[in-house]
Amino acid sequence: MKEVEPRLLGAAEVAGRLGICRTRAYGIIRDLNGEMQTRGCKVIAGRVSNEIFEETYFKPKGDSRHDR
């Protein structure tokens, strides 16, 4: 059975994906939750949208290429 990617990430998931400590991950979640609120989204403390996280940390901006 195919594993479904979670919609909300906690500090452990953020820390694991970025290779950082959980304390730093909570700071990142707090920053991303602030961004989500400015977009008009509801937030849950200690959780961040996987979509916003992926867009912020892994999606290239504009036409720049990151695979060089």
Biopython code that builds the backbone (N, CA, C, O; Angstrom):
import numpy as np
from Bio.PDB.StructureBuilder import StructureBuilder

atoms = [
    (1, "MET", "N", (0.840, -1.185, 0.000)),
    (1, "MET", "CA", (0.000, 0.000, 0.000)),
    (1, "MET", "C", (0.883, 1.246, 0.000)),
    (1, "MET", "O", (1.883, 1.301, 0.716)),
    (2, "LYS", "N", (0.519, 2.235, -0.794)),
    (2, "LYS", "CA", (1.296, 3.470, -0.921)),
    (2, "LYS", "C", (1.128, 4.334, 0.322)),
    (2, "LYS", "O", (0.014, 4.532, 0.807)),
    (3, "GLU", "N", (2.258, 4.852, 0.837)),
    (3, "GLU", "CA", (2.221, 5.706, 2.014)),
    (3, "GLU", "C", (1.817, 7.119, 1.617)),
    (3, "GLU", "O", (2.344, 7.672, 0.652)),
    (4, "VAL", "N", (0.885, 7.701, 2.356)),
    (4, "VAL", "CA", (0.384, 9.046, 2.078)),
    (4, "VAL", "C", (1.239, 10.055, 2.830)),
    (4, "VAL", "O", (1.537, 9.873, 4.011)),
    (5, "GLU", "N", (1.628, 11.117, 2.140)),
    (5, "GLU", "CA", (2.416, 12.179, 2.756)),
    (5, "GLU", "C", (1.505, 13.012, 3.664)),
    (5, "GLU", "O", (0.402, 13.377, 3.257)),
    (6, "PRO", "N", (1.951, 13.318, 4.889)),
    (6, "PRO", "CA", (1.097, 14.077, 5.812)),
    (6, "PRO", "C", (0.869, 15.509, 5.332)),
    (6, "PRO", "O", (1.742, 16.115, 4.711)),
    (7, "ARG", "N", (-0.322, 16.039, 5.632)),
    (7, "ARG", "CA", (-0.632, 17.421, 5.260)),
    (7, "ARG", "C", (0.013, 18.411, 6.218)),
    (7, "ARG", "O", (0.389, 19.511, 5.814)),
    (8, "LEU", "N", (0.144, 18.026, 7.491)),
    (8, "LEU", "CA", (0.760, 18.892, 8.496)),
    (8, "LEU", "C", (1.998, 18.209, 9.052)),
    (8, "LEU", "O", (1.981, 17.017, 9.359)),
    (9, "LEU", "N", (3.068, 18.974, 9.178)),
    (9, "LEU", "CA", (4.322, 18.450, 9.699)),
    (9, "LEU", "C", (4.568, 19.002, 11.098)),
    (9, "LEU", "O", (4.252, 20.157, 11.384)),
    (10, "GLY", "N", (5.130, 18.170, 11.961)),
    (10, "GLY", "CA", (5.535, 18.593, 13.291)),
    (10, "GLY", "C", (7.025, 18.890, 13.305)),
    (10, "GLY", "O", (7.700, 18.803, 12.279)),
    (11, "ALA", "N", (7.526, 19.242, 14.479)),
    (11, "ALA", "CA", (8.938, 19.607, 14.610)),
    (11, "ALA", "C", (9.866, 18.441, 14.268)),
    (11, "ALA", "O", (10.921, 18.657, 13.672)),
    (12, "ALA", "N", (9.502, 17.233, 14.627)),
    (12, "ALA", "CA", (10.358, 16.079, 14.341)),
    (12, "ALA", "C", (10.508, 15.871, 12.836)),
    (12, "ALA", "O", (11.604, 15.587, 12.353)),
    (13, "GLU", "N", (9.401, 16.012, 12.088)),
    (13, "GLU", "CA", (9.458, 15.849, 10.631)),
    (13, "GLU", "C", (10.268, 16.966, 9.970)),
    (13, "GLU", "O", (11.080, 16.708, 9.081)),
    (14, "VAL", "N", (10.045, 18.199, 10.406)),
    (14, "VAL", "CA", (10.790, 19.339, 9.847)),
    (14, "VAL", "C", (12.281, 19.173, 10.146)),
    (14, "VAL", "O", (13.118, 19.370, 9.265)),
    (15, "ALA", "N", (12.610, 18.812, 11.384)),
    (15, "ALA", "CA", (14.005, 18.625, 11.771)),
    (15, "ALA", "C", (14.662, 17.529, 10.943)),
    (15, "ALA", "O", (15.791, 17.692, 10.481)),
    (16, "GLY", "N", (13.974, 16.429, 10.755)),
    (16, "GLY", "CA", (14.517, 15.323, 9.977)),
    (16, "GLY", "C", (14.739, 15.677, 8.524)),
    (16, "GLY", "O", (15.754, 15.291, 7.944)),
    (17, "ARG", "N", (13.814, 16.400, 7.927)),
    (17, "ARG", "CA", (13.924, 16.738, 6.506)),
    (17, "ARG", "C", (14.985, 17.783, 6.241)),
    (17, "ARG", "O", (15.572, 17.798, 5.159)),
    (18, "LEU", "N", (15.250, 18.670, 7.211)),
    (18, "LEU", "CA", (16.256, 19.710, 7.023)),
    (18, "LEU", "C", (17.591, 19.374, 7.691)),
    (18, "LEU", "O", (18.581, 20.073, 7.478)),
    (19, "GLY", "N", (17.625, 18.307, 8.497)),
    (19, "GLY", "CA", (18.853, 17.935, 9.176)),
    (19, "GLY", "C", (19.251, 18.910, 10.260)),
    (19, "GLY", "O", (20.430, 19.230, 10.411)),
    (20, "ILE", "N", (18.272, 19.387, 11.020)),
    (20, "ILE", "CA", (18.509, 20.360, 12.083)),
    (20, "ILE", "C", (17.944, 19.826, 13.395)),
    (20, "ILE", "O", (17.292, 18.782, 13.409)),
    (21, "CYS", "N", (18.188, 20.536, 14.499)),
    (21, "CYS", "CA", (17.642, 20.119, 15.787)),
    (21, "CYS", "C", (16.167, 20.532, 15.885)),
    (21, "CYS", "O", (15.699, 21.402, 15.151)),
    (22, "ARG", "N", (15.455, 19.888, 16.805)),
    (22, "ARG", "CA", (14.022, 20.177, 16.957)),
    (22, "ARG", "C", (13.769, 21.599, 17.444)),
    (22, "ARG", "O", (12.753, 22.197, 17.090)),
    (23, "THR", "N", (14.672, 22.147, 18.245)),
    (23, "THR", "CA", (14.498, 23.521, 18.728)),
    (23, "THR", "C", (14.458, 24.492, 17.552)),
    (23, "THR", "O", (13.596, 25.369, 17.499)),
    (24, "ARG", "N", (15.377, 24.341, 16.619)),
    (24, "ARG", "CA", (15.416, 25.187, 15.418)),
    (24, "ARG", "C", (14.178, 24.943, 14.562)),
    (24, "ARG", "O", (13.641, 25.876, 13.965)),
    (25, "ALA", "N", (13.724, 23.693, 14.502)),
    (25, "ALA", "CA", (12.539, 23.350, 13.710)),
    (25, "ALA", "C", (11.297, 24.081, 14.239)),
    (25, "ALA", "O", (10.460, 24.535, 13.459)),
    (26, "TYR", "N", (11.186, 24.191, 15.566)),
    (26, "TYR", "CA", (10.054, 24.937, 16.128)),
    (26, "TYR", "C", (10.093, 26.401, 15.708)),
    (26, "TYR", "O", (9.044, 26.995, 15.458)),
    (27, "GLY", "N", (11.269, 26.988, 15.626)),
    (27, "GLY", "CA", (11.398, 28.367, 15.153)),
    (27, "GLY", "C", (10.962, 28.504, 13.700)),
    (27, "GLY", "O", (10.297, 29.473, 13.335)),
    (28, "ILE", "N", (11.335, 27.544, 12.882)),
    (28, "ILE", "CA", (10.935, 27.547, 11.469)),
    (28, "ILE", "C", (9.429, 27.406, 11.351)),
    (28, "ILE", "O", (8.797, 28.098, 10.553)),
    (29, "ILE", "N", (8.850, 26.508, 12.146)),
    (29, "ILE", "CA", (7.395, 26.327, 12.124)),
    (29, "ILE", "C", (6.698, 27.619, 12.526)),
    (29, "ILE", "O", (5.698, 27.998, 11.917)),
    (30, "ARG", "N", (7.216, 28.296, 13.545)),
    (30, "ARG", "CA", (6.624, 29.565, 13.992)),
    (30, "ARG", "C", (6.667, 30.603, 12.868)),
    (30, "ARG", "O", (5.686, 31.312, 12.642)),
    (31, "ASP", "N", (7.802, 30.694, 12.162)),
    (31, "ASP", "CA", (7.932, 31.638, 11.046)),
    (31, "ASP", "C", (6.961, 31.298, 9.913)),
    (31, "ASP", "O", (6.296, 32.180, 9.369)),
    (32, "LEU", "N", (6.888, 30.011, 9.564)),
    (32, "LEU", "CA", (5.999, 29.602, 8.474)),
    (32, "LEU", "C", (4.533, 29.774, 8.859)),
    (32, "LEU", "O", (3.706, 30.087, 8.002)),
    (33, "ASN", "N", (4.197, 29.576, 10.134)),
    (33, "ASN", "CA", (2.824, 29.813, 10.580)),
    (33, "ASN", "C", (2.460, 31.291, 10.448)),
    (33, "ASN", "O", (1.327, 31.626, 10.103)),
    (34, "GLY", "N", (3.420, 32.171, 10.724)),
    (34, "GLY", "CA", (3.182, 33.604, 10.525)),
    (34, "GLY", "C", (2.886, 33.916, 9.067)),
    (34, "GLY", "O", (1.994, 34.707, 8.760)),
    (35, "GLU", "N", (3.636, 33.292, 8.175)),
    (35, "GLU", "CA", (3.398, 33.476, 6.741)),
    (35, "GLU", "C", (2.027, 32.941, 6.341)),
    (35, "GLU", "O", (1.314, 33.561, 5.552)),
    (36, "MET", "N", (1.666, 31.786, 6.893)),
    (36, "MET", "CA", (0.357, 31.210, 6.582)),
    (36, "MET", "C", (-0.769, 32.132, 7.053)),
    (36, "MET", "O", (-1.780, 32.275, 6.364)),
    (37, "GLN", "N", (-0.604, 32.755, 8.213)),
    (37, "GLN", "CA", (-1.626, 33.669, 8.726)),
    (37, "GLN", "C", (-1.777, 34.884, 7.817)),
    (37, "GLN", "O", (-2.893, 35.359, 7.607)),
    (38, "THR", "N", (-0.668, 35.397, 7.271)),
    (38, "THR", "CA", (-0.770, 36.546, 6.370)),
    (38, "THR", "C", (-1.484, 36.162, 5.077)),
    (38, "THR", "O", (-2.068, 37.018, 4.413)),
    (39, "ARG", "N", (-1.442, 34.882, 4.718)),
    (39, "ARG", "CA", (-2.168, 34.385, 3.540)),
    (39, "ARG", "C", (-3.632, 34.102, 3.841)),
    (39, "ARG", "O", (-4.403, 33.760, 2.944)),
    (40, "GLY", "N", (-4.016, 34.249, 5.117)),
    (40, "GLY", "CA", (-5.403, 34.031, 5.500)),
    (40, "GLY", "C", (-5.714, 32.602, 5.919)),
    (40, "GLY", "O", (-6.881, 32.224, 6.016)),
    (41, "CYS", "N", (-4.682, 31.807, 6.166)),
    (41, "CYS", "CA", (-4.873, 30.414, 6.586)),
    (41, "CYS", "C", (-4.985, 30.326, 8.099)),
    (41, "CYS", "O", (-4.409, 31.138, 8.823)),
    (42, "LYS", "N", (-5.720, 29.348, 8.563)),
    (42, "LYS", "CA", (-5.741, 29.028, 9.986)),
    (42, "LYS", "C", (-4.498, 28.205, 10.280)),
    (42, "LYS", "O", (-4.040, 27.453, 9.419)),
    (43, "VAL", "N", (-3.947, 28.333, 11.473)),
    (43, "VAL", "CA", (-2.738, 27.590, 11.832)),
    (43, "VAL", "C", (-2.959, 26.822, 13.125)),
    (43, "VAL", "O", (-3.825, 27.160, 13.932)),
    (44, "ILE", "N", (-2.162, 25.789, 13.301)),
    (44, "ILE", "CA", (-2.125, 25.013, 14.532)),
    (44, "ILE", "C", (-0.712, 25.139, 15.077)),
    (44, "ILE", "O", (0.253, 24.818, 14.384)),
    (45, "ALA", "N", (-0.585, 25.603, 16.308)),
    (45, "ALA", "CA", (0.737, 25.784, 16.913)),
    (45, "ALA", "C", (1.496, 24.460, 16.903)),
    (45, "ALA", "O", (0.949, 23.416, 17.259)),
    (46, "GLY", "N", (2.759, 24.513, 16.492)),
    (46, "GLY", "CA", (3.599, 23.327, 16.472)),
    (46, "GLY", "C", (3.453, 22.472, 15.222)),
    (46, "GLY", "O", (4.092, 21.426, 15.110)),
    (47, "ARG", "N", (2.625, 22.902, 14.288)),
    (47, "ARG", "CA", (2.428, 22.187, 13.023)),
    (47, "ARG", "C", (2.506, 23.182, 11.879)),
    (47, "ARG", "O", (2.167, 24.356, 12.031)),
    (48, "VAL", "N", (2.960, 22.691, 10.724)),
    (48, "VAL", "CA", (3.040, 23.542, 9.549)),
    (48, "VAL", "C", (2.536, 22.750, 8.341)),
    (48, "VAL", "O", (2.706, 21.533, 8.271)),
    (49, "SER", "N", (1.930, 23.439, 7.418)),
    (49, "SER", "CA", (1.455, 22.818, 6.192)),
    (49, "SER", "C", (2.627, 22.267, 5.388)),
    (49, "SER", "O", (3.614, 22.964, 5.156)),
    (50, "ASN", "N", (2.510, 21.023, 4.970)),
    (50, "ASN", "CA", (3.554, 20.411, 4.146)),
    (50, "ASN", "C", (3.724, 21.188, 2.845)),
    (50, "ASN", "O", (4.843, 21.338, 2.355)),
    (51, "GLU", "N", (2.639, 21.675, 2.290)),
    (51, "GLU", "CA", (2.681, 22.434, 1.031)),
    (51, "GLU", "C", (3.507, 23.716, 1.182)),
    (51, "GLU", "O", (4.354, 24.013, 0.339)),
    (52, "ILE", "N", (3.261, 24.472, 2.252)),
    (52, "ILE", "CA", (4.006, 25.712, 2.503)),
    (52, "ILE", "C", (5.471, 25.399, 2.783)),
    (52, "ILE", "O", (6.358, 26.100, 2.297)),
    (53, "PHE", "N", (5.731, 24.354, 3.560)),
    (53, "PHE", "CA", (7.102, 23.947, 3.871)),
    (53, "PHE", "C", (7.862, 23.590, 2.597)),
    (53, "PHE", "O", (8.981, 24.060, 2.396)),
    (54, "GLU", "N", (7.275, 22.774, 1.745)),
    (54, "GLU", "CA", (7.914, 22.369, 0.487)),
    (54, "GLU", "C", (8.172, 23.583, -0.405)),
    (54, "GLU", "O", (9.248, 23.716, -0.986)),
    (55, "GLU", "N", (7.185, 24.461, -0.508)),
    (55, "GLU", "CA", (7.313, 25.656, -1.343)),
    (55, "GLU", "C", (8.448, 26.555, -0.859)),
    (55, "GLU", "O", (9.199, 27.105, -1.664)),
    (56, "THR", "N", (8.566, 26.700, 0.453)),
    (56, "THR", "CA", (9.564, 27.591, 1.021)),
    (56, "THR", "C", (10.978, 27.030, 0.924)),
    (56, "THR", "O", (11.912, 27.770, 0.617)),
    (57, "TYR", "N", (11.150, 25.748, 1.178)),
    (57, "TYR", "CA", (12.496, 25.186, 1.275)),
    (57, "TYR", "C", (12.964, 24.389, 0.071)),
    (57, "TYR", "O", (14.169, 24.201, -0.093)),
    (58, "PHE", "N", (12.068, 23.915, -0.775)),
    (58, "PHE", "CA", (12.507, 23.023, -1.841)),
    (58, "PHE", "C", (12.093, 23.422, -3.247)),
    (58, "PHE", "O", (12.595, 22.847, -4.213)),
    (59, "LYS", "N", (11.204, 24.378, -3.392)),
    (59, "LYS", "CA", (10.764, 24.787, -4.718)),
    (59, "LYS", "C", (11.609, 25.961, -5.187)),
    (59, "LYS", "O", (11.679, 26.982, -4.503)),
    (60, "PRO", "N", (12.258, 25.831, -6.355)),
    (60, "PRO", "CA", (13.073, 26.944, -6.851)),
    (60, "PRO", "C", (12.205, 28.161, -7.180)),
    (60, "PRO", "O", (11.090, 28.023, -7.682)),
    (61, "LYS", "N", (12.721, 29.331, -6.895)),
    (61, "LYS", "CA", (12.028, 30.586, -7.206)),
    (61, "LYS", "C", (12.336, 31.010, -8.629)),
    (61, "LYS", "O", (13.489, 30.935, -9.056)),
    (62, "GLY", "N", (11.345, 31.448, -9.363)),
    (62, "GLY", "CA", (11.542, 31.957, -10.716)),
    (62, "GLY", "C", (12.112, 30.910, -11.651)),
    (62, "GLY", "O", (11.755, 29.735, -11.569)),
    (63, "ASP", "N", (12.999, 31.336, -12.542)),
    (63, "ASP", "CA", (13.581, 30.441, -13.536)),
    (63, "ASP", "C", (14.969, 29.950, -13.146)),
    (63, "ASP", "O", (15.628, 29.286, -13.946)),
    (64, "SER", "N", (15.428, 30.258, -11.939)),
    (64, "SER", "CA", (16.766, 29.835, -11.561)),
    (64, "SER", "C", (16.825, 28.321, -11.426)),
    (64, "SER", "O", (15.861, 27.681, -11.007)),
    (65, "ARG", "N", (17.983, 27.759, -11.790)),
    (65, "ARG", "CA", (18.162, 26.320, -11.734)),
    (65, "ARG", "C", (19.083, 25.980, -10.575)),
    (65, "ARG", "O", (20.175, 26.535, -10.453)),
    (66, "HIS", "N", (18.636, 25.062, -9.723)),
    (66, "HIS", "CA", (19.410, 24.672, -8.566)),
    (66, "HIS", "C", (20.149, 23.364, -8.754)),
    (66, "HIS", "O", (20.778, 22.879, -7.813)),
    (67, "ASP", "N", (20.092, 22.773, -9.943)),
    (67, "ASP", "CA", (20.725, 21.476, -10.160)),
    (67, "ASP", "C", (22.062, 21.582, -10.874)),
    (67, "ASP", "O", (22.562, 20.582, -11.388)),
    (68, "ARG", "N", (22.638, 22.744, -10.917)),
    (68, "ARG", "CA", (23.938, 22.916, -11.604)),
    (68, "ARG", "C", (25.073, 22.452, -10.750)),
    (68, "ARG", "O", (26.229, 22.524, -11.168)),
]
sb = StructureBuilder()
sb.init_structure("model")
sb.init_model(0)
sb.init_chain("A")
sb.init_seg("    ")
for serial, (resi, resn, name, xyz) in enumerate(atoms, 1):
    if name == "N":
        sb.init_residue(resn, " ", resi, " ")
    sb.init_atom(name, np.array(xyz, "f"), 0.0, 1.0, " ", f" {name:<3s}", serial, name[0])
structure = sb.get_structure()
